[in-house]
Amino acid sequence: MKTIKFTSVALLFVAAMISTPIMAQNAITPELTDPEIASVAVTANQIDVDYGNIALNKTQNEDARKFAQTMIADHTSIIDQAVALANKLGVTPKDNAVTQSLTAGAEKMKNELNGKTGTVFDKAYIDNEVSYHEAVISTIKNVLIPQTQNAELKDLLQSVMPLLEHHLEMAKMAQSKL
């Protein structure tokens, strides 16, 4: 069985749960199948759409609002691409421990964000977006792409990397203004 350092997956889990990346060195994660990878991709993107929707409902900050609108539009587009590819390939995304952990962590973060208002909310939202995008980028590069067997799924993951890196830069720019 191929082994991969747990660092990237730990970052993704922790970013989704508490927005603070923590490194777990030399731990091993089980291999994910392509249907599980598709599920992780859809789940991670849906989480960011959900965070964006919370921001649109709560923020009065124009930069945070524009960022949230971009996250909703871009991540919805990525979900649509992933679902279309899964349908084309006849693959059903498969729930797994990673998606379950992401979902649980996202629920905790959504509750935390919903409990904040004003500039405290804006800072928490944008800080979370920086951490979340750092973790997602690392996980895609170091875990999902290397484990993906299907060339079209791998191409999709690779093709969204520049957009995710742009999102990270946008989040960092918004963070510097808060």
Backbone as a printed PyTorch tensor [residue, N CA C, xyz], in Angstrom:
tensor([[[  0.8400,  -1.1800,   0.0000],
         [  0.0000,   0.0000,   0.0000],
         [  0.8860,   1.2440,   0.0000]],

        [[  0.5730,   2.1650,  -0.8510],
         [  1.3170,   3.4200,  -0.9360],
         [  1.0180,   4.2510,   0.3140]],

        [[  2.0490,   4.8480,   0.8840],
         [  1.8520,   5.6740,   2.0640],
         [  2.1280,   7.1240,   1.7210]],

        [[  1.3890,   7.9980,   2.3680],
         [  1.5430,   9.4340,   2.1470],
         [  1.5560,  10.1070,   3.5070]],

        [[  2.4110,  11.1010,   3.6490],
         [  2.4440,  11.8290,   4.9080],
         [  1.0830,  12.4160,   5.2150]],

        [[  0.7290,  12.3880,   6.4570],
         [ -0.5620,  12.8360,   6.9270],
         [ -0.6410,  14.3520,   7.0330]],

        [[  0.4610,  15.0410,   6.8860],
         [  0.5180,  16.4810,   7.0890],
         [ -0.5740,  17.2200,   6.3530]],

        [[ -0.7450,  16.9930,   5.0740],
         [ -1.7110,  17.7410,   4.2730],
         [ -3.1420,  17.4470,   4.6900]],

        [[ -3.4470,  16.1780,   4.9210],
         [ -4.8010,  15.8450,   5.3340],
         [ -5.0840,  16.4440,   6.7100]],

        [[ -4.1000,  16.4080,   7.5910],
         [ -4.2850,  17.0210,   8.9010],
         [ -4.5760,  18.5070,   8.7610]],

        [[ -3.8830,  19.1650,   7.8670],
         [ -4.1370,  20.5870,   7.6300],
         [ -5.5680,  20.8160,   7.1720]],

        [[ -6.0410,  20.0000,   6.2460],
         [ -7.3960,  20.1630,   5.7460],
         [ -8.4130,  19.9420,   6.8490]],

        [[ -8.2290,  18.8790,   7.6420],
         [ -9.1530,  18.6040,   8.7360],
         [ -9.1770,  19.7600,   9.7220]],

        [[ -8.0100,  20.1800,  10.1480],
         [ -7.9260,  21.2100,  11.1710],
         [ -8.4230,  22.5430,  10.6420]],

        [[ -8.1100,  22.8670,   9.4030],
         [ -8.5980,  24.1230,   8.8310],
         [-10.1160,  24.1340,   8.8270]],

        [[-10.7000,  23.0170,   8.4810],
         [-12.1550,  22.9500,   8.4600],
         [-12.7420,  23.0000,   9.8660]],

        [[-12.0070,  22.4620,  10.8300],
         [-12.5430,  22.3980,  12.1900],
         [-12.2520,  23.6430,  13.0110]],

        [[-11.0210,  24.1410,  12.9610],
         [-10.6870,  25.2440,  13.8560],
         [ -9.9250,  26.3690,  13.1910]],

        [[ -9.7340,  26.2740,  11.8990],
         [ -9.0660,  27.3180,  11.1090],
         [ -7.6120,  27.5560,  11.4840]],

        [[ -6.9810,  26.6220,  12.1380],
         [ -5.5730,  26.7640,  12.4760],
         [ -4.8420,  25.5080,  12.0400]],

        [[ -4.0370,  25.5850,  10.9900],
         [ -3.3370,  24.3870,  10.5470],
         [ -2.3590,  23.8690,  11.6050]],

        [[ -2.3440,  22.5700,  11.7680],
         [ -1.4200,  21.9010,  12.6820],
         [ -0.7520,  20.7920,  11.8970]],

        [[  0.5230,  20.6670,  12.0430],
         [  1.2480,  19.6520,  11.3080],
         [  1.3730,  18.3770,  12.1480]],

        [[  1.0550,  17.2640,  11.5410],
         [  1.2680,  15.9660,  12.1700],
         [  2.2810,  15.2470,  11.2980]],

        [[  3.4970,  15.1760,  11.7530],
         [  4.5670,  14.6710,  10.9070],
         [  4.6790,  13.1560,  10.9520]],

        [[  4.9840,  12.6190,   9.7830],
         [  5.2640,  11.2010,   9.5900],
         [  4.0950,  10.2730,   9.8930]],

        [[  2.9030,  10.7850,  10.0180],
         [  1.7320,   9.9240,  10.1580],
         [  1.3150,   9.4940,   8.7510]],

        [[  0.5180,   8.4570,   8.6640],
         [  0.1440,   7.8910,   7.3790],
         [ -1.3680,   7.9110,   7.2440]],

        [[ -1.8340,   8.2190,   6.0490],
         [ -3.2560,   8.1870,   5.7640],
         [ -3.5360,   7.0510,   4.7890]],

        [[ -4.6980,   6.4330,   4.8970],
         [ -5.0100,   5.3780,   3.9350],
         [ -5.2260,   5.9790,   2.5470]],

        [[ -5.0370,   5.1700,   1.5490],
         [ -5.2830,   5.6270,   0.1830],
         [ -6.7680,   5.8700,  -0.0160]],

        [[ -7.0620,   6.8640,  -0.8380],
         [ -8.4350,   7.1680,  -1.2020],
         [ -8.6760,   6.6950,  -2.6230]],

        [[ -9.8590,   6.1700,  -2.8690],
         [-10.2400,   5.7850,  -4.2280],
         [-10.7070,   7.0290,  -4.9720]],

        [[-10.8200,   6.9360,  -6.2880],
         [-11.3040,   8.0700,  -7.0660],
         [-12.7000,   8.5210,  -6.6240]],

        [[-13.6520,   7.6100,  -6.3650],
         [-14.9600,   8.0750,  -5.8700],
         [-14.8540,   8.7980,  -4.5220]],

        [[-13.9230,   8.3720,  -3.6720],
         [-13.7120,   9.0640,  -2.3950],
         [-13.0710,  10.4290,  -2.6210]],

        [[-12.1350,  10.5120,  -3.5450],
         [-11.5040,  11.7870,  -3.8740],
         [-12.5400,  12.7450,  -4.4400]],

        [[-13.4110,  12.2520,  -5.2990],
         [-14.4890,  13.0960,  -5.8470],
         [-15.3750,  13.6200,  -4.7270]],

        [[-15.6680,  12.7830,  -3.7580],
         [-16.4770,  13.2000,  -2.6180],
         [-15.7780,  14.2770,  -1.7970]],

        [[-14.4770,  14.1090,  -1.5660],
         [-13.7010,  15.1110,  -0.8330],
         [-13.7310,  16.4380,  -1.5830]],

        [[-13.5370,  16.3870,  -2.8960],
         [-13.5150,  17.6140,  -3.7020],
         [-14.8490,  18.3420,  -3.6440]],

        [[-15.9290,  17.6170,  -3.8220],
         [-17.2520,  18.2460,  -3.7800],
         [-17.5290,  18.7970,  -2.3890]],

        [[-17.2270,  18.0170,  -1.3650],
         [-17.4750,  18.4480,   0.0130],
         [-16.6730,  19.6940,   0.3630]],

        [[-15.3900,  19.7040,   0.0430],
         [-14.5470,  20.8570,   0.3720],
         [-15.0440,  22.1170,  -0.3280]],

        [[-15.4790,  21.9870,  -1.5710],
         [-16.0020,  23.1480,  -2.2890],
         [-17.3440,  23.5960,  -1.7260]],

        [[-18.2030,  22.6630,  -1.3620],
         [-19.5060,  23.0200,  -0.7900],
         [-19.3230,  23.7430,   0.5360]],

        [[-18.3510,  23.3270,   1.3160],
         [-18.0700,  23.9980,   2.5830],
         [-17.7520,  25.4640,   2.3420]],

        [[-16.9380,  25.7560,   1.3310],
         [-16.5920,  27.1470,   1.0650],
         [-17.7890,  27.9330,   0.5420]],

        [[-18.6600,  27.2990,  -0.2130],
         [-19.9110,  27.9470,  -0.6330],
         [-20.7390,  28.2920,   0.6110]],

        [[-20.8290,  27.3480,   1.5340],
         [-21.5970,  27.5740,   2.7650],
         [-21.0150,  28.7290,   3.5820]],

        [[-19.6850,  28.7650,   3.7100],
         [-19.0500,  29.8790,   4.4240],
         [-19.3670,  31.2080,   3.7280]],

        [[-19.3310,  31.2110,   2.4050],
         [-19.6360,  32.4180,   1.6490],
         [-21.0640,  32.8830,   1.8760]],

        [[-21.9950,  31.9400,   1.9290],
         [-23.3870,  32.3080,   2.1820],
         [-23.5670,  32.9150,   3.5720]],

        [[-22.8700,  32.3730,   4.5410],
         [-22.9250,  32.9630,   5.8860],
         [-22.3910,  34.3910,   5.8280]],

        [[-21.2730,  34.5850,   5.1430],
         [-20.6760,  35.9220,   5.0490],
         [-21.6270,  36.9050,   4.3770]],

        [[-22.2840,  36.4900,   3.3120],
         [-23.2190,  37.3990,   2.6390],
         [-24.3450,  37.8340,   3.5670]],

        [[-24.7480,  36.9470,   4.4460],
         [-25.8320,  37.2760,   5.3840],
         [-25.3770,  38.1230,   6.5610]],

        [[-24.0810,  38.1080,   6.8690],
         [-23.6320,  38.7530,   8.1050],
         [-22.7410,  39.9760,   7.9100]],

        [[-21.9590,  40.0160,   6.8580],
         [-20.9530,  41.0660,   6.7690],
         [-21.5250,  42.3840,   6.2570]],

        [[-20.9270,  43.4480,   6.7260],
         [-21.1990,  44.7860,   6.2020],
         [-19.9610,  45.3130,   5.4730]],

        [[-18.8940,  44.5270,   5.4950],
         [-17.6260,  44.9050,   4.8860],
         [-17.6740,  44.5880,   3.3920]],

        [[-17.4380,  45.5850,   2.5650],
         [-17.5480,  45.4090,   1.1180],
         [-16.5220,  44.4110,   0.5820]],

        [[-15.2900,  44.4420,   1.0990],
         [-14.2740,  43.4890,   0.6520],
         [-14.6750,  42.0540,   0.9970]],

        [[-15.1630,  41.8410,   2.2110],
         [-15.6000,  40.5020,   2.6270],
         [-16.7960,  40.0540,   1.7910]],

        [[-17.7040,  40.9740,   1.4940],
         [-18.8810,  40.6480,   0.6810],
         [-18.4690,  40.2340,  -0.7400]],

        [[-17.5930,  41.0060,  -1.3580],
         [-17.1280,  40.6700,  -2.7130],
         [-16.3900,  39.3350,  -2.7140]],

        [[-15.5700,  39.1200,  -1.6950],
         [-14.8410,  37.8560,  -1.5940],
         [-15.8290,  36.6970,  -1.4750]],

        [[-16.8290,  36.8430,  -0.6100],
         [-17.8250,  35.7860,  -0.4170],
         [-18.5690,  35.4900,  -1.7180]],

        [[-18.9400,  36.5270,  -2.4560],
         [-19.6180,  36.3210,  -3.7360],
         [-18.7340,  35.5480,  -4.7110]],

        [[-17.4550,  35.8730,  -4.7280],
         [-16.5150,  35.1660,  -5.5950],
         [-16.3930,  33.7080,  -5.1700]],

        [[-16.3040,  33.4690,  -3.8600],
         [-16.1800,  32.0930,  -3.3760],
         [-17.4070,  31.2730,  -3.7680]],

        [[-18.5730,  31.8460,  -3.6070],
         [-19.8070,  31.1260,  -3.9430],
         [-19.8260,  30.7870,  -5.4300]],

        [[-19.5540,  31.7740,  -6.2700],
         [-19.6030,  31.5440,  -7.7200],
         [-18.5350,  30.5440,  -8.1690]],

        [[-17.3030,  30.7550,  -7.7390],
         [-16.2100,  29.9000,  -8.2030],
         [-16.3200,  28.4740,  -7.6770]],

        [[-16.6370,  28.3300,  -6.3970],
         [-16.7030,  26.9800,  -5.8330],
         [-17.9440,  26.2310,  -6.3170]],

        [[-19.0220,  26.9460,  -6.6100],
         [-20.1870,  26.3000,  -7.2090],
         [-19.8240,  25.7930,  -8.6020]],

        [[-19.0580,  26.5620,  -9.3400],
         [-18.6110,  26.1440, -10.6650],
         [-17.7320,  24.8910, -10.5810]],

        [[-16.8490,  24.8460,  -9.6030],
         [-15.9930,  23.6630,  -9.4360],
         [-16.8430,  22.4420,  -9.0930]],

        [[-17.8310,  22.6260,  -8.2270],
         [-18.7330,  21.5150,  -7.8830],
         [-19.4360,  21.0220,  -9.1400]],

        [[-19.9430,  21.9560,  -9.9360],
         [-20.6410,  21.5770, -11.1670],
         [-19.7260,  20.7810, -12.0980]],

        [[-18.4680,  21.2170, -12.2110],
         [-17.5050,  20.4980, -13.0620],
         [-17.2410,  19.0930, -12.5210]],

        [[-17.0820,  18.9840, -11.2070],
         [-16.8070,  17.6800, -10.5950],
         [-17.9960,  16.7380, -10.7510]],

        [[-19.1980,  17.2550, -10.5480],
         [-20.4030,  16.4280, -10.6980],
         [-20.5680,  16.0040, -12.1530]],

        [[-20.3470,  16.9310, -13.0900],
         [-20.4550,  16.5850, -14.5130],
         [-19.4480,  15.5010, -14.8830]],

        [[-18.2280,  15.6160, -14.3850],
         [-17.2200,  14.6090, -14.6720],
         [-17.6060,  13.2680, -14.0530]],

        [[-18.0660,  13.2930, -12.8200],
         [-18.4850,  12.0480, -12.1620],
         [-19.6100,  11.3860, -12.9560]],

        [[-20.5720,  12.1810, -13.4230],
         [-21.6600,  11.6270, -14.2320],
         [-21.1280,  11.0460, -15.5380]],

        [[-20.2250,  11.7590, -16.1890],
         [-19.6390,  11.2970, -17.4460],
         [-18.9270,   9.9610, -17.2530]],

        [[-18.2160,   9.8450, -16.1490],
         [-17.4420,   8.6340, -15.8800],
         [-18.2770,   7.5280, -15.2410]],

        [[-19.5300,   7.8520, -14.8740],
         [-20.3660,   6.8690, -14.2010],
         [-19.8910,   6.5670, -12.7970]],

        [[-19.2900,   7.5860, -12.1470],
         [-18.7430,   7.4240, -10.7930],
         [-19.6510,   8.1530,  -9.8100]],

        [[-19.9850,   7.4810,  -8.7380],
         [-20.7400,   8.1210,  -7.6740],
         [-19.7660,   8.4820,  -6.5600]],

        [[-19.6570,   9.7990,  -6.2200],
         [-18.7770,  10.1590,  -5.1040],
         [-19.1300,   9.3300,  -3.8780]],

        [[-18.0930,   8.8400,  -3.2070],
         [-18.2890,   7.9250,  -2.0780],
         [-17.9030,   8.6060,  -0.7810]],

        [[-18.8710,   8.6530,   0.1340],
         [-18.6200,   9.2050,   1.4570],
         [-17.4870,   8.4180,   2.1140]],

        [[-16.6920,   9.1120,   2.9110],
         [-15.5450,   8.4620,   3.5500],
         [-15.1610,   9.2420,   4.7960]],

        [[-14.1580,   8.7750,   5.4910],
         [-13.7410,   9.4040,   6.7520],
         [-13.3120,  10.8530,   6.5440]],

        [[-12.7000,  11.1610,   5.4050],
         [-12.2490,  12.5290,   5.1540],
         [-13.4570,  13.4480,   4.9840]],

        [[-14.4200,  13.0420,   4.1570],
         [-15.5950,  13.8970,   3.9630],
         [-16.3870,  14.0390,   5.2610]],

        [[-16.4660,  12.9850,   6.0300],
         [-17.1780,  13.0580,   7.3080],
         [-16.4830,  14.0220,   8.2590]],

        [[-15.1680,  13.9860,   8.2980],
         [-14.4130,  14.8930,   9.1530],
         [-14.5600,  16.3360,   8.6750]],

        [[-14.4900,  16.5340,   7.3660],
         [-14.6750,  17.8750,   6.8080],
         [-16.0430,  18.4360,   7.1810]],

        [[-17.0600,  17.6220,   7.0260],
         [-18.4220,  18.0570,   7.3200],
         [-18.5790,  18.4090,   8.7960]],

        [[-18.0510,  17.5740,   9.6620],
         [-18.1340,  17.8400,  11.1000],
         [-17.3870,  19.1190,  11.4620]],

        [[-16.2040,  19.2810,  10.9180],
         [-15.4250,  20.4910,  11.1800],
         [-16.1000,  21.7310,  10.6460]],

        [[-16.7100,  21.6140,   9.4800],
         [-17.4040,  22.7580,   8.8860],
         [-18.6000,  23.1630,   9.7270]],

        [[-19.3140,  22.1990,  10.2670],
         [-20.4600,  22.5280,  11.1220],
         [-20.0050,  23.3250,  12.3420]],

        [[-18.8960,  22.9170,  12.9230],
         [-18.3510,  23.6450,  14.0660],
         [-17.9770,  25.0690,  13.6710]],

        [[-17.2830,  25.2160,  12.5330],
         [-16.8820,  26.5460,  12.0790],
         [-18.0920,  27.3980,  11.7320]],

        [[-19.0960,  26.8150,  11.0900],
         [-20.3030,  27.5830,  10.7520],
         [-20.9730,  28.0920,  12.0290]],

        [[-21.0250,  27.2620,  13.0470],
         [-21.5970,  27.6960,  14.3260],
         [-20.7910,  28.8390,  14.9220]],

        [[-19.4630,  28.7390,  14.8420],
         [-18.6140,  29.8130,  15.3630],
         [-18.8280,  31.1000,  14.5780]],

        [[-18.8660,  31.0010,  13.2610],
         [-19.0720,  32.1930,  12.4450],
         [-20.4440,  32.8070,  12.7010]],

        [[-21.4520,  31.9670,  12.8330],
         [-22.8040,  32.4800,  13.0880],
         [-22.9150,  33.1700,  14.4370]],

        [[-22.0120,  32.8620,  15.3600],
         [-22.0310,  33.4820,  16.6800],
         [-21.2930,  34.8140,  16.7390]],

        [[-20.7450,  35.2580,  15.6360],
         [-19.9640,  36.5050,  15.6120],
         [-20.6940,  37.5600,  14.7850]],

        [[-20.3710,  38.8130,  15.0690],
         [-20.9710,  39.9190,  14.3300],
         [-19.9130,  40.9790,  14.0380]],

        [[-20.2580,  41.8700,  13.1240],
         [-19.4340,  43.0400,  12.8450],
         [-18.0300,  42.6930,  12.3920]],

        [[-17.0840,  43.5000,  12.8310],
         [-15.6890,  43.3150,  12.4130],
         [-15.0930,  42.0250,  12.9750]],

        [[-15.6120,  41.5670,  14.1110],
         [-15.1430,  40.2890,  14.6720],
         [-15.5030,  39.1570,  13.7040]],

        [[-16.7190,  39.2170,  13.1610],
         [-17.1180,  38.2170,  12.1650],
         [-16.2270,  38.3080,  10.9270]],

        [[-16.0700,  39.5240,  10.4110],
         [-15.2830,  39.7080,   9.1810],
         [-13.8900,  39.1230,   9.3280]],

        [[-13.2480,  39.4110,  10.4450],
         [-11.8940,  38.8980,  10.6780],
         [-11.9090,  37.3690,  10.7740]],

        [[-12.8530,  36.8250,  11.5020],
         [-12.9330,  35.3630,  11.6450],
         [-13.1930,  34.6950,  10.2950]],

        [[-14.0760,  35.2810,   9.4980],
         [-14.3860,  34.7120,   8.1780],
         [-13.1600,  34.7260,   7.2770]],

        [[-12.5180,  35.8620,   7.1610],
         [-11.3700,  35.9760,   6.2640],
         [-10.1860,  35.1490,   6.7840]],

        [[ -9.9300,  35.1660,   8.0990],
         [ -8.8600,  34.3290,   8.6560],
         [ -9.1050,  32.8570,   8.3310]],

        [[-10.3540,  32.4270,   8.4620],
         [-10.7030,  31.0550,   8.1460],
         [-10.4700,  30.7620,   6.6650]],

        [[-10.7990,  31.7070,   5.8070],
         [-10.6100,  31.4980,   4.3710],
         [ -9.1310,  31.3600,   4.0150]],

        [[ -8.2780,  32.1340,   4.6560],
         [ -6.8380,  31.9990,   4.4170],
         [ -6.3880,  30.5950,   4.8280]],

        [[ -6.6980,  30.1980,   6.0360],
         [ -6.2850,  28.8760,   6.5300],
         [ -6.8880,  27.7520,   5.6940]],

        [[ -8.1570,  27.8890,   5.3760],
         [ -8.8510,  26.8480,   4.6280],
         [ -8.2320,  26.6700,   3.2410]],

        [[ -7.9900,  27.7720,   2.5470],
         [ -7.4060,  27.6610,   1.2130],
         [ -5.9660,  27.1290,   1.2560]],

        [[ -5.2000,  27.5350,   2.2480],
         [ -3.8470,  26.9770,   2.3880],
         [ -3.9110,  25.4650,   2.5500]],

        [[ -4.8090,  25.0110,   3.3950],
         [ -4.9330,  23.5820,   3.6570],
         [ -5.4480,  22.8290,   2.4380]],

        [[ -6.4480,  23.3820,   1.7640],
         [ -7.0110,  22.7140,   0.5970],
         [ -5.9680,  22.6100,  -0.5120]],

        [[ -5.2560,  23.6840,  -0.7740],
         [ -4.2160,  23.6690,  -1.8110],
         [ -3.1670,  22.6060,  -1.4950]],

        [[ -2.7070,  22.5780,  -0.2690],
         [ -1.7060,  21.5950,   0.1360],
         [ -2.2340,  20.1750,  -0.0160]],

        [[ -3.4650,  19.9510,   0.3960],
         [ -4.0430,  18.6110,   0.3290],
         [ -4.2340,  18.1520,  -1.1040]],

        [[ -4.7090,  19.0490,  -1.9510],
         [ -4.8850,  18.6690,  -3.3550],
         [ -3.5400,  18.3070,  -3.9730]],

        [[ -2.5360,  19.1620,  -3.7410],
         [ -1.2130,  18.9160,  -4.3330],
         [ -0.5560,  17.6520,  -3.7940]],

        [[ -0.6330,  17.4420,  -2.4980],
         [  0.1620,  16.4020,  -1.8520],
         [ -0.5690,  15.0990,  -1.5710]],

        [[ -1.8870,  15.1220,  -1.6230],
         [ -2.6450,  13.9120,  -1.3100],
         [ -3.5750,  13.5210,  -2.4540]],

        [[ -4.4700,  14.4190,  -2.8440],
         [ -5.4910,  14.0300,  -3.8090],
         [ -4.9280,  13.7780,  -5.2010]],

        [[ -4.1550,  14.7140,  -5.7290],
         [ -3.6030,  14.5100,  -7.0780],
         [ -2.7220,  13.2590,  -7.1390]],

        [[ -1.7980,  13.0680,  -6.1990],
         [ -0.9690,  11.8510,  -6.2790],
         [ -1.7620,  10.5440,  -6.1790]],

        [[ -2.8900,  10.5730,  -5.4810],
         [ -3.6580,   9.3410,  -5.3100],
         [ -4.6910,   9.1180,  -6.4040]],

        [[ -5.0090,  10.1370,  -7.1800],
         [ -6.0410,  10.0140,  -8.2060],
         [ -5.5560,   9.1150,  -9.3470]],

        [[ -6.3780,   8.1460,  -9.6860],
         [ -6.0520,   7.2000, -10.7560],
         [ -6.5980,   7.6460, -12.1100]],

        [[ -7.7940,   8.2100, -12.1330],
         [ -8.4250,   8.6080, -13.3840],
         [ -7.7930,   9.8940, -13.9090]],

        [[ -7.3590,   9.8820, -15.1500],
         [ -6.6610,  11.0310, -15.7370],
         [ -7.5430,  12.2710, -15.8060]],

        [[ -8.8200,  12.1070, -16.1090],
         [ -9.7150,  13.2730, -16.2140],
         [ -9.9580,  13.9080, -14.8440]],

        [[-10.1010,  13.0830, -13.8140],
         [-10.2730,  13.6090, -12.4660],
         [ -8.9910,  14.3180, -12.0240]],

        [[ -7.8530,  13.7160, -12.3230],
         [ -6.5710,  14.3410, -11.9860],
         [ -6.4320,  15.6790, -12.7150]],

        [[ -6.8130,  15.7200, -13.9920],
         [ -6.7590,  16.9710, -14.7560],
         [ -7.6520,  18.0410, -14.1420]],

        [[ -8.8390,  17.6490, -13.6970],
         [ -9.7440,  18.6130, -13.0640],
         [ -9.1130,  19.1820, -11.7990]],

        [[ -8.5570,  18.3070, -10.9650],
         [ -7.9160,  18.7680,  -9.7340],
         [ -6.7610,  19.7150, -10.0470]],

        [[ -5.9670,  19.3690, -11.0400],
         [ -4.8360,  20.2200, -11.4110],
         [ -5.3110,  21.5420, -12.0180]],

        [[ -6.4040,  21.5050, -12.7550],
         [ -6.8810,  22.7200, -13.4250],
         [ -7.4650,  23.7470, -12.4590]],

        [[ -7.9360,  23.3050, -11.3000],
         [ -8.5010,  24.2710, -10.3460],
         [ -7.4380,  24.8810,  -9.4330]],

        [[ -6.2300,  24.3440,  -9.4750],
         [ -5.1840,  24.8620,  -8.5840],
         [ -4.9020,  26.3520,  -8.7720]],

        [[ -4.7620,  26.8680,  -9.9960],
         [ -4.5150,  28.3170, -10.1270],
         [ -5.6440,  29.1630,  -9.5350]],

        [[ -6.8670,  28.7120,  -9.6900],
         [ -7.9960,  29.4550,  -9.1240],
         [ -7.9310,  29.4390,  -7.6000]],

        [[ -7.6390,  28.2850,  -7.0170],
         [ -7.5380,  28.1970,  -5.5600],
         [ -6.3860,  29.0520,  -5.0420]],

        [[ -5.2810,  29.0660,  -5.7580],
         [ -4.1520,  29.9100,  -5.3580],
         [ -4.5180,  31.3850,  -5.4610]],

        [[ -5.3100,  31.7420,  -6.4670],
         [ -5.8030,  33.1170,  -6.5940],
         [ -6.7310,  33.4570,  -5.4280]],

        [[ -7.5840,  32.5220,  -5.0440],
         [ -8.4670,  32.7310,  -3.8910],
         [ -7.6400,  33.0000,  -2.6320]],

        [[ -6.5760,  32.2360,  -2.4610],
         [ -5.7190,  32.4250,  -1.2940],
         [ -5.1340,  33.8320,  -1.2930]],

        [[ -4.6540,  34.2810,  -2.4250],
         [ -4.1010,  35.6370,  -2.5010],
         [ -5.1710,  36.6900,  -2.2320]],

        [[ -6.3630,  36.4710,  -2.7630],
         [ -7.4720,  37.3940,  -2.4850],
         [ -7.7800,  37.4480,  -0.9940]],

        [[ -7.8060,  36.2770,  -0.3550],
         [ -8.1110,  36.2090,   1.0750],
         [ -7.0180,  36.9080,   1.8800]],

        [[ -5.7690,  36.7000,   1.4920],
         [ -4.6760,  37.3600,   2.1980],
         [ -4.7520,  38.8800,   2.0250]],

        [[ -5.1410,  39.3360,   0.8540],
         [ -5.2750,  40.7670,   0.6150],
         [ -6.4110,  41.3350,   1.4840]],

        [[ -7.5310,  40.6420,   1.5260],
         [ -8.6450,  41.0770,   2.3670],
         [ -8.2400,  41.0520,   3.8400]],

        [[ -7.4850,  40.0360,   4.2190],
         [ -7.0180,  39.9090,   5.5990],
         [ -6.1440,  41.0920,   5.9830]],

        [[ -5.3100,  41.5440,   5.0670],
         [ -4.4150,  42.6690,   5.3620],
         [ -5.1670,  43.9800,   5.5610]],

        [[ -6.3910,  44.0540,   5.0710],
         [ -7.2030,  45.2600,   5.1930],
         [ -8.0430,  45.2910,   6.4680]],

        [[ -8.1250,  44.1340,   7.1310],
         [ -8.9770,  44.0760,   8.3370],
         [ -8.2010,  44.4100,   9.5840]]])
